[in-house]
Amino acid sequence: MQFRDDRYGNKISLLGYGCMRFTKKGMNIDMDKAEKEIIHAVELGVNYFDTAYSYGGSEAALGKILENNDLRDKVNIATKLPQYLVKSSGSIDRFFNEELSRLRTDHIDYYLMHMLTDVAAWNKLKKLGIEDWIAEKKASRQIRNIGFSFHGNSYMFLEILDAYDWDFCQIQYNYLDEDTQGGRTGLMAAAAKGIPVIVMEPLRGGKLVDMMPADAKALITKEGRGRTAAELAFRWLYDQPQVTCVLSGMNSLEMIDENCRVASEAEAGCMGELERNLISSITNAINGSVRVPCTGCGYCMPCPQGVDIPTVFSCYNHMFIENKGSGRAEYMQMMAFRKSLQGAGRCISCGACVKRCPQSIDIPAELRKADRALLPWYMRITMGVMRLFRFW
């Protein structure tokens, strides 16, 4: 495992463990599986574990696993203040103390203001005394580093970057998002200020691996070096010395092994001209197929009308990345065999999801398009018949 320095010279593993996508057993996290995976990752050198207050069960699972295996002092915990839920100065402490309890620790190594999208959200926190609160927590060593995670455009990222003396930041960054979100502009601006950058969504919610169109997959096969789509995406990031750590939501031992291998081999400057050209070709192929740039993060949920927004967009994109039949079949299954109707047709354009979307997608408009494409008239009839004879 390679390591890069944080702002104060502490070593962070080049690969970080994103804890939002632990495998579920029923409605709960599969603790036995998650424990084996976390232990294995630590053994291979991963020392940065990212979670958040709003990742259902994630903080508690991580805290229990670290405590039970005496791993707390071997890793860095990163978690996040749900600033979008903060209504008063008192609630800041309440959320923080709850997180300490869930994580079974007396300090947070890297604490983030979660999902800042504009400087107005930071200014709201300032009015509630967040700067004095941060100073107090850092003085007591309950927080070691303070940062923010960002979803928005590059211009707004620069405003937030300059609004406080941050220790680090976290951005969505991958070769599809080089010129969107914080993007390369944000990455370079943070590096110029000496602020470490943690990267999330390196595979863009799986779109740079499992959901690639056939012509993009063919380009990787033709390349002939035996590198996987995931390896190419990670190498593109590790090639850039301004990237401090790349988070991956790993949920299999095989995935951990491969990702750790790449993080041990790929150094800054590792990309050659052939690889750069290959990634450029892959980007063009993907951009020609994807209809909605949804990463499946789930920040838009829950929908007041019960629409399963990420799944709708996943099915919709599958129509064009794979084929219409596979996307429609997946959507039909979702619509016909669930107890509650969770299709795009239930959207009433209330706009609640738009305010929370990190990608700034016009979700109601895209849901209308998806509904028309996924359910032509003859499939609507079939779906109605299937629901008529459901057995719940």
N, C-alpha and C positions, 0 to 999 in steps of 0.2 A: 504494500500500500504506500502510495506517495502522500505527502502532506504539504500543505501550504499554510503560510502564517496568517493569523488574524491581526488585528490592528496593534496588538501588544506583544506580538512575537510568539503567541501560543500556537501549537501545531494542530491544524484541523485536517482530518482525512479528506483526501480529494473526492472520495465518494461518501455521501451522507445517506443515512437511512430515513426515508420518508415514511412516517407511521400512519398516514391517513388511510392506507389501503391494506391493513391487516386482513387476512382471510377470515371470513365469518363462518360460524357453525350455527345455522339457524339465524337468529337475530343478534347473536353475540359474537364477540371475537373468539376465534379458535385459539385459546391460550396455549395449549400444548404445542401447536404448530408455530405460533408466533415466538414462543420461548426458544425453541430449537433454532429458528432462523436468526433471532437476535444474538444468541450465544455464538452461533457460527460466524455472523458478521463481525462481532467483536474479536473473535479469534483471528480473523483475516485482516484486522487493522482498522475497521470502521469505528470512529470515535465520536461521530456527530449524529444525534438522533433528533429528528424534527417532528413535533406534534403540535396540537393546538387545543384550546378549550372546547372548540366546536366540533372536533373530530370524535364523534360518538364512541366513548369507551377507550379511546386511544391513550390518553394520558394515564388513566388508571392501569391499563394493561402494561404500559411501558414501566411505570413505577413499580408495579408488583414484580415484574420479571427482573428488573435491575436489582431490587432489594433481595429477592430470593436467591439470586446467583452472585451476590456480593460484587456487582459490576458498577455501582454508582460512581465510584471514584476513578473508574477507567474510561468513562465516557463524558461527553458534553451533552446536556439536555437543552434543546431549543423549544420553547413553546411561546404562546401568543396571547396577548390581552385582546379579548373580543371587543375592540373599541366601538364597534357598531351597536353594542348592547349597553354601553356605559351611559348612564343618565345623570349620575351625580358623582362627586368626588369620593363618597363613601363606597360606591360600587366598585371603584378601581381596586381598593384593598380587598374587598369581598371576593372578587374574581381571582385575584392573585393568590390569596390565602387558600382558596379552594383548589387552585392548581398545585400549590405546594403539597397539600394534603393528598391529592390524587396521585401525584408523582412520588410521594413518600421521600421528600427531600427538604433540606432547609435552604436551598438556593437554586436559582436558575442560571445556567451559564450564558445562554443567549436568549434574551427576551425581546419579543417583537410586538410592535403595534400591528395588529392583524388587519390585512387587507385595506390599507390606505389607498384610496383612488383619487383623492384630490387634497389640496392643502387645507381646504375648509374643515375636513375631518380632524386634522391635526390641530387647527386653531380652536376647534371645539374642546379638545382635550386640554389645550393650554389654559383655557378659561376655567377649567375644572381643577387646575393646579398640577397637571401632569409633570411639569418640569421639576417642581420642588419634590414631588413624589419620587421621580426617578433618582434625583440627587440623594434623597434619603435612603432609598433601597441600594444604591451603589455604595454609599458610605458604609452601610451595614453589611455589605457583601452578599445580600440576598439576591441581588442581580449583579452579574459580572460584566455583561455587555448588553447595550441597548440598541435596538434596531427597528426596522419596519419591513413588512412585506407589502409589495406593491402590485396593484392591478390598475392599469390606466395607460395613458399615452406618454410619450417621452417628455413632452413639454412639462406636464404636471409632475413627472418624476423628478425633474431637475429642480422644481420649486420645493418639493418636499425634502430633497437631498440638502438643499441650502437652508432649510427652516430650523435645523437643530444640529448639534454636534454629535452625529450618529457614530456608533462603533462599528456597525455593519448594516447591510440591507439584503433583501431577498427579492429577486425578480423572476418572472417567467421568461425563459430564454432558451432558444433552440434554433436550428437553422431555418425553420419556417417563420419564426418570430424575430428574425434578425432586425427587421425594420418596423416592428410593431411592439406594443407594450413598452416596457422600459427600453428594450432593444439594445443594439450596440452603442447607441448614443448614451444611454444611461449607464451601461457597463463602463465605458471609457471615462465618463464624468465621475463616477464613484471612484474608480482607480486613481484618477488624477488627484482626488482629495485624500487618498490613502485609506479608503473605506472598503473593506472586504465585501465581496459579492457572493451570496449564496444563490445558486440557480435551482429553480423548481420547474417542473414540467419539461424535463430534457427530452422526453419522447412524446410530448404534446398529448398526454392522456392515452398513449398507445398508438396514436395515428402514425408515428414514425416507425412502427414495427408491424403490428397485426393488421392495421387498417390501411395499409398501403395499396394503391391501385396496382393492377397486374403489371403495367408497363414499368412502374417504379421498381417493383420486385425483380423484374427481368434485368434491369440495369445493375442491380446488386449482384445477381447471379453471374452476369456476364463479366463483372469486374474480376472474378476469378481468384481472389486471395482468400476466400473462405470466411470473410468477415460478415458478421450478421448486421442487420439493419440497426440494431441497438448499439453495437460496437461503433459503427460509423458515426452515429449521433453523439455518442459520448466522446469519441476522439475529436470531433469538431469542437466540442466545448473545452476539453482538456488542452487542446492546442493553444488556447488563449490564456496567457499568464494572468490576465485580470480576473479570471474566474477562480474563486477560492475553494468552493465546494459545490458539488452537484448532487442534488437529492434524487433518490430513486425509491419508488414505492415497491420494494422487493417483497414478494410473497411466495418464494420457493427457494430451496437450497441451490438449485441449479442456476437460478437467476443471480443469486448472491455470488456464487463462484465466478460466473462469467463477468459480472460487473466489477468484482474485485480484481480479477485478472487484468481487465482493461485499465482500471485505475492504477495498477502497478506498472503497466507498460507504457502507457501513452503520456508523453511528457509535453511541456509547452514547446511549440514549434514542430510537432510530430507530423503535421499534415503536409503532404506533398501536392504538387500541382494536379496529378491525376485524381487524387481523392477529392480535392476541391472542385474539380470539374464534374466528378461523379455526383457529389452532393448538389451541385447547381442543377444538374439534369434531373435528379430525383425531386428536388424542390419544384421545378417546373411541371413535372408529371403529377405530383400530388396536388398542386394548386389548380391544376386543370380539372380535378375530379371532386374535390371537397365542396359541398354546398354550404355548410354552416361550420364556422370555426369554433365549435364547442369542444372543450377538453374533457367534459364529463366530471368537472370538479364538484358539482352539486351545490354550489353557492346559491343558485337560483331557487333551491328547494327549501321548505316545502311550498308547493303551489297551493294557493287558497282553494282552487277548484279541483285539486287532486291530479293535475297533469304531471306525468313522469317526464319532465322536460329533457333530461339528459338521454333517456332511453329513446324518446321520439327522435331526437336529432341523430343518435347513433344509427337507428334504423334508416333514417332518411339518407344519411351519408353512405351507408352500406349499399343503397340502391345504385350509387354512382361509382363507388370505389370498387365494389364487387360486381353485383348485377341486381337488376330490379327485383327479380324473384326472391333473392335471399333477403333483401331489405324488407320487402312486403310480408314475407313469411314470418320473419322475426316480429314485425309489428302486429301482425294478425294474432300471433300467439300471445303477445302482451295484452292486446285488447280483449281477446275472447276468453282467456283463462284466468283472469284476475277477478277477485271479488268486487273490486270497485273499478269502474271505467276510468282509465287513466290516459286516454288518447288525446291527441292534439285538438280534437273537436270540442273539448270542454273549455278551452281557453276563452275568456271573456275580455281579454285585452285590458286587464286592470293595471298592468305595468309594474306590479310588485317585483317580478323577476328581473326586469330591466335594470332596476336600481342596484341589484346585487350582482349582476353579471360581470365578472372580471374582464370578459372579452368585448364588452359593450355591444353585444348582439341585440338587435331589435327582435326579441324573442317572440312576441305575439305575431309579428309579420311573418317570421320564419315558420312558426307553428302552422299558420294558415297554409303556407306553401307545402309544408310537409304533409299536412292532412290530405290535401288534394292529391299529392303524388303517391302517398302510401296507401290510400283507400279509394281507388276508382270505384265507380258505382256498383260493379258486379261483386267486388270484394266487400262492400258495405252490406250487401244482401247476405253474403256468406257469413260474415261476422255476426249479423243479427240472428241468423239461424243457429249458429254455434252457441251464442249466449242464451238463446231460448232453451236449449237442452243442456245447459250447464248443470253440474251435480253438487254445487255447494249450497 
